[in-house]
Amino acid sequence: MADKRKEVMKKSEDRSNIDDGSKTRSTHHKRVEEDRASFFDLRTTTGQCKPEVQFVEKKILSHEARPKYWVFGRNPTGGHLLHVHNVLQRLGVEQTSNDTTEWDLLWAHDYPFRKINLQRMKRYQLVNHFPGSGYITNKVDLSTTKLQYIPPAFKLPAESAQFREYAAANPGKQFVQKNNQHRHIQIKAIEEIDFSNNETFIQEFVDDPLLVDGYKFDIGVYTVITSIDPLRVYIYKGDILFRYCPVPYYPFDASNVDKYIVGDDYLPTWEVPSLGQYYTKYGFGMKDSFDAYIRSTGRDPSMIWEQVEDAIRLLVLKKEPLLAGLLSRYASKRNFFEMMRFDLVVDSQLKVYLMEANMSPNLSSAHFKPNRLLYEQVIYHLFQLVGVGSSIRRDSFRKQQPDTEVMLTSLKNLATAANQCSELPCTESCAPIECQLCSTCLEETDLDDLQHAYREHINRGDMKRIFPVPKTDQHRLIIRSNIAINKPTMGDRNHDPGIMDKSMRSVFVGNIPYDATEEALKEIFCEVGLVLSMKLVYDRETGKPKGYGFCEYKDKETALSAMRNLNGYVFGGRPLRVDNACTEKSRMEMAALLHVTRAESPYGDHCSPQHAPEVITKHVSSMPPERLHELMMQMKQLVQTNLFEARHLLVQNPQLAYALLQVQVLTKAIDPAAAYSFLYKSQSSPNFSEQFPQNQPQAGGMQGNSGQFMPPFGANGNTENFRPNVDPRLGRQAASGGNDYDHRNRFAAGGGSGQPAQRPTPLPQNAAPFPTDPRQRPVDPRMGKDPRLMNAASGHFAPNANQPQTGASGRPMVPSAASLSAASSGLNLDPLPSDATDQEKAALIMQVLQLSDEQINLLPPEQRNSILVLKEQIVRSTQIR
């Protein structure tokens, strides 16, 4: 009965516990306290006497070791580092003095490498700067970097002359003189600039800025470089620092710098009327408030941020080799990271300009208290990214126990491309670049790099990696590119029936020596059957062979025979691996090989330097007059708007300068003799009225009028193997009575190799002068005679090609309708022969286009209608272009 009663009481207590949990907890605590009292107080059950001994509980304190940091700078305890201290203490990193080598993090507000020897740091120790970071943050070096996002700048006094040329060519531009050591900036007139101050530079002023409520602003983007080799760059995307000038930009006054220069007392986002509601009322950050405002104006803010990322990425990439060179002097390249702030401005067309980078950006919220959140979030996400912040309890930044390290990052987190790494060529060799990330090919240093990159990716928080470009962004760029050029994607190509059939008839050839040629391999694979093609695969960036290729046969049976008989064939000391080409990877490679097209060079086909003048001459001669006029007008406009750029363009492209000279001769803008003197200033201009000398020129040179030997002349006095391909129009005399000859014929094709050149046959003594304009030259007899150029009655050249010329019948003499049709359509009609060249057709069309309306009206109806139809077709085709 007693046991049953106890059981009933226990069930009752359980129900009571369910009904009233708080009462149960109170009863339990009371019981525990009673037990403790009975034990600790040592009181008797009768309570008639006090205990002789009182128990005193001793509090034991244990100190847990934590990672340590120290600060280097002129004022390590200043308020500008308050938020850095706050975040580190919250992360469990405690501050230590600088007199010990047992530290984990060095936070240097100043550049530390000149005063502290950091070349032998322990592998786990971290410093918040890279050696050589000044290559990025130095104002002069950054501003004078040639980059599309950086306004033109000139070092003083070294580039004073270039600046004066640029300023003269751009009279409407304004310029600021900046000092590399301090922030004072002001717009100055050219006469106010101190050209002798070698601590300064001059930069073009962005005078059309984007304004918000009339205020100019700049953008501060916090950027983190976690590694130089390999390069990894992040930006903080949680928010952006916006600083607005305190005074409206207009009416503009260059003497009031508060209108266009952002200082310490800038206007914050929450005080800009159009942005305050987003920031204060709805809780958005500075970037989101700005984006909302831009969208309200009907524009897309993503245009700005894509340019911001691109500008930062391109600048860091440009400076990377300089930093990598200094990094090699240190024991480990993993001891460093860098956070800097890039300052940019935006113009009214949403074009972004990169102005400067701050090595140790201001992180003090003394001026503006709300900025505390931005600064501490930036610092926190920075420390999470580089591994300073950690949820794993530790006493140092040293590596943890192996089980802990594997828990954080294992090989399965780093392994990639399972199909690719399990197929050829990766199963045979680690040489192909796409195989070098396979787990079987990774070295210890590679694993270490990937481990750091993976942990950065996991801990990135609000940091966005901008280099290497993430796959999501790469995919977006590829999609845009494919849409723009209307080409199929590689995935579509892989399943093309033609590719599938080709892969069935082909074999994969691996383990190929890198010095092997396609011809040598083709000879081997021809032993099995007829080889349709043998293609080696090359790396797109380096141009080096990847060590494998594909051999295509006429049928799949021959391909199978090649696999059976040539697999293991020793070539160049290496056994070839011959396998089927039907895998997904092989089809991708073959599709790429099929669709590789040679990009057409905008400069035309390649030619040797000695033939360049002749090629340019022929090309200019074939251009229609309106195109020549357009070319000269474009060059004239460039000279008038930007003389400095025009001069630089001509110096860097001498072939363009030569072509423009030819155009001026063609259009009679300059005299041929004057043009000849421009080309050969060291030589006296030849007397074009004299006949070509009768003496045979000697090998490699020519004889002058006196019969003495004259070496061929070249640039800088170089007379070896020079072939002066001078435009014949430059060597012709405009006055009547002179003889004409082609200067290119002074030296035959083998003139520079010891063979005597052939003397051209001089024109008859009574020959008419050869005109400078090619439209006034004799035309091929097959093309008919141009009435503007030849008077049938007198046989001499017409003094004015615009006047209608008549034949014996009194009608204008023009090409026949059949000739015109043949020239325009390419038909085989007489008198234009079927083998007429494009230049001959173009010359005939040019003659027709030069006919005036009066001349056309005098023609027979059939010819007149043909010419009018031809002119209408040409006008229509020009409009379509």
LINFENBEL-V746176 format. One record per backbone hydrogen bond with DSSP energy under -0.5 kcal/mol. CO is the residue of the C=O (numbers start at 1). NH is the residue of the N-H. E is the energy in kcal/mol with one decimal. If there is no record, write none. Layout:
[[CO;NH;E] [CO;NH;E]]
This chain:
[[1;5;-2.6] [2;6;-2.3] [3;7;-2.0] [4;8;-2.5] [5;9;-2.7] [6;10;-2.1] [7;11;-2.2] [8;12;-2.2] [9;13;-2.3] [10;14;-2.2] [11;15;-2.3] [12;16;-2.3] [13;17;-2.3] [14;18;-2.0] [15;19;-2.4] [16;20;-2.3] [20;24;-1.4] [21;25;-2.4] [22;26;-2.2] [23;27;-2.4] [24;28;-2.7] [25;29;-2.5] [26;30;-2.2] [27;31;-2.4] [28;32;-2.4] [29;33;-2.6] [30;34;-2.2] [31;35;-2.4] [32;36;-2.8] [33;37;-2.6] [34;38;-2.6] [35;39;-1.6] [36;40;-3.6] [37;41;-2.1] [40;55;-0.6] [55;57;-0.5] [57;59;-0.5] [58;60;-0.6] [59;61;-0.6] [62;64;-0.5] [67;94;-2.6] [68;104;-2.4] [68;105;-1.7] [69;96;-2.7] [70;107;-2.5] [72;109;-2.7] [72;110;-0.8] [73;76;-0.6] [75;78;-2.0] [78;81;-1.5] [79;82;-1.5] [81;85;-2.3] [82;86;-2.3] [83;87;-2.2] [84;88;-2.2] [85;89;-2.3] [86;90;-1.9] [87;91;-1.6] [88;93;-2.7] [89;92;-1.1] [92;94;-0.6] [94;69;-2.0] [97;100;-0.6] [101;103;-1.5] [104;126;-2.4] [105;70;-1.9] [105;107;-0.6] [106;108;-0.7] [106;128;-1.5] [107;72;-2.3] [107;109;-0.6] [112;115;-1.0] [112;116;-1.8] [116;118;-1.0] [118;121;-0.8] [119;331;-2.1] [122;125;-1.3] [126;106;-2.6] [127;337;-1.8] [128;339;-0.7] [130;133;-1.7] [132;135;-2.1] [133;136;-1.7] [133;137;-1.9] [134;138;-2.5] [138;142;-2.7] [139;143;-2.5] [140;144;-2.1] [142;145;-1.4] [145;147;-1.2] [147;150;-1.8] [149;151;-0.5] [149;354;-2.8] [152;204;-2.6] [154;202;-2.5] [155;159;-2.5] [157;160;-1.6] [159;163;-2.1] [160;164;-2.4] [161;165;-2.1] [162;166;-2.5] [163;167;-3.0] [164;168;-2.3] [165;169;-2.0] [166;170;-1.0] [170;173;-1.8] [174;205;-3.0] [175;188;-2.2] [176;178;-0.6] [176;203;-2.5] [177;186;-0.6] [178;201;-2.0] [184;179;-0.5] [186;177;-1.3] [188;175;-0.5] [189;192;-1.4] [189;193;-0.6] [190;193;-1.1] [193;195;-1.1] [194;197;-1.0] [196;198;-1.0] [197;200;-1.3] [199;180;-2.2] [200;156;-1.5] [201;178;-2.8] [202;154;-2.7] [203;176;-2.6] [205;207;-1.2] [208;348;-2.6] [211;213;-0.5] [212;215;-1.7] [214;249;-2.8] [215;212;-2.0] [216;245;-3.0] [218;243;-1.9] [219;221;-0.6] [219;344;-2.2] [220;222;-0.6] [220;241;-2.1] [221;342;-2.5] [222;236;-2.7] [223;340;-2.5] [224;226;-0.6] [224;234;-3.1] [225;338;-2.0] [227;232;-2.2] [230;229;-0.5] [232;226;-1.5] [232;227;-1.1] [233;466;-2.5] [233;467;-1.6] [234;224;-2.8] [235;237;-0.7] [235;464;-3.2] [240;242;-0.7] [241;220;-3.1] [243;218;-2.1] [244;267;-3.6] [253;256;-1.7] [255;257;-0.9] [256;259;-1.6] [257;260;-1.1] [257;261;-2.7] [258;247;-1.3] [261;263;-0.6] [263;266;-0.6] [264;266;-0.9] [266;268;-0.6] [267;244;-2.0] [268;271;-1.6] [269;272;-1.8] [271;273;-0.6] [272;275;-1.5] [272;276;-2.2] [273;277;-0.7] [275;279;-2.1] [276;280;-3.3] [276;281;-0.7] [277;281;-0.9] [277;282;-1.5] [278;284;-2.4] [285;289;-2.1] [286;290;-2.2] [287;291;-2.9] [288;292;-2.2] [289;293;-1.8] [290;294;-2.5] [291;295;-2.5] [292;296;-1.6] [293;297;-0.8] [294;297;-0.9] [294;299;-1.8] [295;298;-1.6] [299;301;-0.6] [300;303;-1.2] [301;304;-1.2] [301;305;-1.5] [302;306;-2.2] [303;307;-1.2] [304;308;-2.3] [305;309;-2.3] [306;310;-2.0] [307;311;-2.8] [308;312;-2.2] [309;313;-2.5] [310;314;-2.6] [311;315;-2.0] [312;316;-2.4] [313;317;-2.3] [314;318;-1.9] [315;319;-1.7] [316;320;-1.4] [317;321;-0.5] [319;322;-0.7] [319;323;-1.7] [320;324;-2.7] [321;325;-1.8] [322;326;-1.3] [323;327;-2.2] [324;328;-1.1] [326;329;-1.7] [327;330;-1.7] [332;335;-0.6] [335;127;-2.3] [338;225;-2.7] [340;223;-3.4] [340;342;-0.5] [341;358;-2.5] [342;221;-2.8] [343;355;-2.3] [343;356;-1.4] [344;219;-2.9] [345;353;-2.8] [346;210;-3.0] [347;350;-2.1] [351;347;-2.3] [353;345;-2.2] [353;355;-0.6] [356;343;-2.9] [357;359;-0.6] [358;341;-1.7] [358;361;-0.5] [368;371;-1.6] [369;372;-2.2] [370;373;-0.8] [370;374;-0.6] [371;375;-2.5] [372;376;-2.6] [373;377;-2.1] [374;378;-2.3] [375;379;-2.4] [376;380;-2.4] [377;381;-2.5] [378;382;-1.9] [379;383;-2.5] [380;384;-2.2] [381;385;-2.0] [382;386;-2.1] [383;387;-0.7] [383;388;-1.7] [383;389;-1.7] [401;404;-0.6] [401;405;-2.5] [402;406;-2.5] [403;407;-1.7] [404;408;-1.8] [405;409;-2.7] [410;413;-1.1] [410;414;-0.6] [411;414;-1.1] [411;415;-2.2] [417;421;-2.8] [418;422;-1.1] [420;423;-1.1] [423;426;-0.8] [423;427;-1.1] [425;428;-1.6] [425;429;-2.2] [432;435;-1.7] [432;436;-0.5] [433;436;-0.9] [435;438;-1.7] [438;441;-1.8] [438;442;-0.9] [443;447;-2.5] [444;448;-2.1] [445;449;-2.3] [446;450;-2.7] [447;451;-2.4] [448;452;-2.2] [449;453;-2.4] [450;454;-2.7] [451;455;-2.3] [452;456;-2.3] [453;457;-2.2] [454;458;-2.5] [455;459;-2.4] [457;460;-0.7] [460;463;-2.3] [462;237;-2.9] [462;238;-0.6] [464;235;-2.4] [465;470;-0.6] [467;233;-3.1] [470;474;-2.3] [471;475;-2.9] [472;476;-1.8] [473;477;-2.3] [474;478;-2.5] [475;479;-2.4] [476;480;-2.2] [477;481;-2.3] [478;482;-2.6] [479;483;-2.3] [480;484;-2.5] [481;485;-2.2] [482;486;-0.9] [482;487;-1.5] [489;493;-1.7] [490;494;-2.0] [491;495;-0.9] [493;496;-1.6] [496;499;-0.5] [496;500;-2.3] [497;501;-2.5] [498;502;-2.2] [499;503;-2.6] [500;504;-1.5] [501;505;-1.3] [503;506;-0.8] [503;581;-0.6] [505;553;-2.7] [506;581;-0.9] [507;551;-2.1] [508;510;-0.5] [508;579;-2.4] [509;549;-2.2] [510;577;-2.2] [513;516;-1.7] [517;521;-1.9] [518;522;-2.3] [519;523;-1.6] [520;524;-1.2] [521;525;-2.4] [522;526;-1.4] [524;527;-1.4] [525;528;-1.0] [525;529;-0.9] [530;532;-0.6] [530;554;-0.7] [533;552;-2.9] [535;550;-2.6] [537;546;-2.7] [539;543;-1.9] [544;539;-3.1] [547;512;-2.4] [548;537;-2.2] [549;509;-2.6] [550;535;-2.8] [551;507;-2.2] [552;532;-2.6] [552;533;-1.2] [555;559;-1.3] [556;560;-2.4] [557;561;-2.0] [558;562;-2.1] [559;563;-1.8] [560;564;-1.8] [561;565;-2.5] [562;566;-2.5] [563;567;-0.7] [566;569;-2.1] [569;571;-0.5] [569;576;-3.2] [571;574;-1.2] [574;571;-3.0] [576;568;-3.0] [576;578;-0.7] [577;510;-3.1] [577;579;-0.6] [579;508;-3.4] [583;587;-2.4] [584;588;-2.1] [585;589;-2.2] [586;590;-2.7] [587;591;-2.6] [588;592;-2.2] [589;593;-2.3] [590;594;-2.4] [591;595;-2.0] [592;596;-0.6] [593;596;-0.5] [595;597;-0.6] [601;604;-1.5] [608;611;-1.2] [608;612;-0.7] [609;612;-0.8] [609;613;-0.5] [611;615;-2.2] [612;616;-2.8] [613;617;-2.5] [614;618;-2.4] [615;619;-2.2] [616;620;-2.8] [617;621;-2.3] [618;622;-1.3] [619;623;-0.5] [620;623;-1.2] [624;627;-0.6] [624;628;-1.9] [625;629;-2.5] [626;630;-2.1] [627;631;-2.4] [628;632;-2.2] [629;633;-2.2] [630;634;-2.3] [631;635;-2.0] [632;636;-2.4] [633;637;-2.4] [634;638;-2.1] [635;639;-2.3] [636;640;-2.2] [637;641;-2.2] [638;642;-3.0] [642;646;-2.2] [643;647;-2.6] [644;648;-2.3] [645;649;-2.4] [646;650;-2.1] [647;651;-2.3] [648;652;-2.3] [649;653;-1.2] [653;656;-1.2] [653;657;-1.4] [654;658;-2.3] [655;659;-2.0] [656;660;-2.5] [657;661;-1.8] [658;662;-2.0] [659;663;-2.3] [660;664;-2.1] [661;665;-1.7] [662;666;-2.5] [663;667;-2.5] [664;669;-2.7] [664;670;-1.1] [665;668;-1.3] [671;675;-2.1] [672;676;-2.4] [673;677;-2.0] [674;678;-1.6] [675;679;-1.6] [676;680;-2.1] [680;683;-0.9] [686;688;-1.1] [687;690;-1.2] [698;701;-1.9] [700;712;-1.0] [702;710;-2.9] [704;707;-1.7] [708;704;-2.1] [710;702;-2.8] [714;717;-1.2] [715;718;-1.9] [717;719;-0.6] [719;722;-0.6] [721;723;-0.5] [722;724;-0.6] [723;725;-1.6] [724;726;-2.3] [727;730;-2.2] [727;731;-0.5] [728;731;-1.0] [729;732;-0.8] [735;738;-0.8] [741;743;-0.6] [742;745;-1.6] [743;746;-1.6] [744;747;-0.8] [748;751;-2.2] [750;753;-1.8] [750;755;-1.6] [751;700;-1.6] [751;754;-0.8] [764;767;-1.7] [769;771;-0.5] [773;776;-2.2] [774;777;-1.5] [780;783;-2.4] [781;784;-1.3] [785;787;-0.6] [786;789;-1.3] [786;790;-1.9] [789;798;-1.3] [790;792;-0.7] [791;795;-3.1] [796;791;-1.6] [800;803;-1.3] [805;813;-1.0] [807;810;-1.2] [811;807;-2.1] [812;814;-0.7] [813;787;-1.5] [816;820;-2.1] [817;821;-2.6] [818;822;-2.4] [819;823;-2.5] [820;824;-2.1] [821;825;-2.6] [822;826;-2.2] [827;829;-1.6] [829;832;-0.7] [831;833;-0.7] [833;836;-1.3] [837;841;-2.1] [838;842;-2.8] [839;843;-2.6] [840;844;-2.0] [841;845;-2.5] [842;846;-2.4] [843;847;-1.9] [844;848;-1.9] [845;849;-2.4] [846;850;-1.2] [848;851;-1.5] [852;856;-2.3] [853;857;-2.4] [854;858;-1.1] [855;858;-0.5] [856;859;-1.4] [860;864;-2.9] [861;865;-2.8] [862;866;-1.8] [863;867;-2.4] [864;868;-2.4] [865;869;-2.4] [866;870;-2.2] [867;871;-2.7] [868;872;-2.1] [869;873;-2.2] [870;874;-2.2] [871;875;-2.3] [872;876;-2.3] [873;877;-2.4] [874;878;-2.1] [875;879;-1.9] [876;880;-2.0] [877;881;-1.8]]
